Structures are given as C-alpha cells and as structure tokens.
C-alpha cells in the first residue's frame, strides 16, 4: 500500500526565523500521525535552520528547486550536492518554475536524474493550464509531460519518484478539480503513462499527489480517491493549524 505524502510548498515565504517558529509549532501537531509522510519545502535560505529544528523529528525537509549540475558557473543556482544534509526532497518542474523561469521538459528530466543520483526524492510536477484544459487536451499534455520527465530513468529509480498532478488553473485561485476528475487524471493519465513505460507493478508503486488549492476542507474527499496518494500544498501549508488538520484528516481517511 502506498504511504500518503503531504508536502507543503512555502514558495517565497517565511524568513529563517519564521520558518523555525513554524516547524516548532508543527511538530507536536503532526508527529502523532506517522502513517502520513509529512514534508515542508522551505526557501533555500531557511533550509539550514529548518533542517536543524527538525533533526531527529519524523518530518521531512524539501527544497523547492535545484540545478542539475553538481557545481559550476551557474550564478544564483543551488545544486543537489549542496542540498544533501539539508533536504531529502526537491520539488522539480513546478508550474511557476515553468511559467516564470522558462523551465523545460528537458531541464526537468535532467534535474530528476541529478536529484536521484544524490539520493534525494524528486517531487515532479505535471499539469495543464486553463487554455489547455478548455481545449480538451489535458490527457495528452499531461501524459506527454510524464513521459518526458521519466525519459532514461530506470524502473528501480522511478519507484522513488513522487509525481504531483497540479491543474495550473487551480493553483492559488481557490478553484479545485473535483475529486473524481483529479483521481481520473492521477490514475488513468499519470499512472497510465507510467504503466506504459514501466509496467503496472511499478506504476502502482509510484505515489501521485494532487496539487491545486488543496486545503483542510477538501483534503478528505481527495484522499478518499484510490489513485491520489497525497497533496502538494501551497497556501494552506503556510498556516500551522490548516496544514496539521490536513495531515490528521489524511491519516483518518487512510
């Protein structure tokens, strides 16, 4: 059975001091639910402080991006080698990275390979925007993103990757895909593409999150779906009580 994973993506929020205050308040609220894999993805500047605050605590620490090279003349970038010891997870290919920073499917694939090479868990984002959704091309678009992301990645490596389906039109808008639609895309489209690449056994082992205005009000319905294995959470993860409630509801639902 796939262990549900809830990852809070703080985006460009929280100073190091604010981040430490937040995770210290979060610890007693979510550690009673070990059946849920809880992760906080902090800004780079807060990672050392968050990692120290969560040392020996069963809450994972994630980065929001990385470069594919170990080192080099890439001003402003952070490599997966630099993240080791600070983070165990890395969000890759978030829609905001693709939209605002011109990230490509090729770059996403290179980053996945780099994070896996350093023993980090990639949380790989795929999803369609409103225009693509309304044009009825969600399925081929998302399937194509999955195939591009996993190109050249072995079946054993793929088992350690988390995929986050995020309908871009639902991010930060308050709109959410219905649980049935989200489950169909996570299952038939994302897991279906993975099954075509690796076979059904491997596809069934890979965890697929939903991302897109997930909150404490809709998480129970989403987590009741058979092909949704967690959530990549934006705004709600910035609020201790809301994020903790989502962990608790997920634990109760599974």
C-alpha positions, -999 to 999 in steps of 0.1 A, spaced: 0 0 0 13 35 -9 20 57 20 3 91 16 27 121 14 17 157 22 43 182 11 39 219 20 54 242 -7 60 275 11 71 292 -21 88 326 -15 75 329 21 90 328 56 123 341 69 146 316 86 133 327 120 97 325 109 104 291 94 118 277 126 89 291 147 65 275 123 81 240 123 85 240 161 47 246 164 40 220 138 60 192 154 35 182 182 6 185 158 17 161 130 41 137 147 12 117 162 4 106 126 34 86 114 12 69 88 14 101 68 47 113 53 48 150 61 73 173 43 79 210 45 96 226 14 113 258 26 131 286 7 168 279 3 179 305 29 157 288 55 168 252 49 197 250 73 176 264 102 146 241 94 169 211 90 184 218 124 150 223 140 137 190 126 168 169 133 156 136 147 120 146 140 99 125 115 91 155 93 108 157 60 126 187 46 124 197 10 138 223 -13 117 240 -40 141 236 -69 177 227 -78 201 228 -107 211 196 -125 249 202 -122 269 194 -91 288 227 -94 299 253 -119 294 288 -133 257 290 -126 253 322 -106 223 321 -82 217 283 -85 218 256 -59 230 221 -68 217 187 -54 251 181 -39 247 213 -18 213 201 -6 225 169 9 222 170 46 198 199 45 169 184 24 157 150 15 132 161 -12 132 185 -41 102 199 -60 110 198 -97 92 214 -126 66 233 -106 43 252 -129 56 285 -116 91 275 -125 79 265 -159 59 297 -164 82 324 -149 116 309 -153 113 291 -187 119 256 -173 115 229 -200 107 192 -200 143 185 -209 155 205 -179 130 188 -156 143 154 -167 179 164 -161 170 176 -126 152 144 -118 183 124 -127 206 147 -107 184 145 -76 182 107 -78 219 105 -82 223 122 -49 197 102 -30 171 129 -29 134 123 -36 121 143 -66 86 156 -64 79 161 -101 51 184 -111 29 180 -142 -3 197 -152 -22 217 -177 -32 254 -178 -67 268 -183 -63 271 -221 -52 235 -224 -79 223 -201 -107 242 -220 -92 229 -254 -97 193 -241 -60 184 -244 -54 177 -207 -48 140 -212 -22 141 -240 -5 171 -225 -1 156 -190 8 122 -204 35 138 -226 49 156 -196 52 124 -176 69 106 -205 94 135 -209 101 136 -171 109 99 -169 129 95 -200 161 75 -193 151 67 -157 151 31 -147 122 13 -132 140 10 -98 147 47 -98 112 55 -108 98 38 -77 115 65 -56 99 95 -75 68 113 -64 46 128 -91 24 158 -83 -5 165 -107 -13 201 -105 -40 216 -127 -24 250 -132 -58 267 -134 -65 257 -98 -33 270 -82 -39 299 -60 -73 305 -75 -94 288 -49 -107 265 -77 -101 228 -73 -107 200 -97 -134 177 -85 -121 147 -66 -134 124 -94 -116 144 -121 -84 147 -101 -85 109 -94 -90 102 -131 -61 123 -142 -38 109 -114 -49 73 -122 -58 69 -159 -34 96 -172 -4 98 -149 -3 63 -136 -15 51 -170 15 67 -187 38 52 -160 23 18 -166 31 21 -203 67 30 -196 74 6 -167 45 -19 -164 16 -20 -140 36 -32 -109 60 -3 -109 32 22 -118 12 10 -88 42 16 -65 47 53 -75 30 79 -54 9 106 -71 -1 137 -53 -28 162 -62 -18 199 -61 -41 229 -68 -58 247 -39 -59 217 -17 -69 226 18 -84 212 51 -119 215 36 -113 193 5 -84 171 15 -106 143 30 -126 139 -3 -94 140 -23 -76 115 -1 -105 91 -3 -98 86 -40 -78 54 -48 -52 70 -71 -45 101 -51 -16 94 -27 -12 128 -11 -11 165 -19 14 192 -28 0 221 -7 6 258 -13 -12 285 7 -27 261 33 8 249 42 17 283 55 -8 280 83 1 256 111 -34 247 121 -46 242 85 -16 221 75 -18 200 106 -55 194 100 -47 181 66 -22 157 80 -47 145 106 -76 141 81 -53 122 57 -43 98 85 -80 93 94 -90 88 57 -64 61 50 
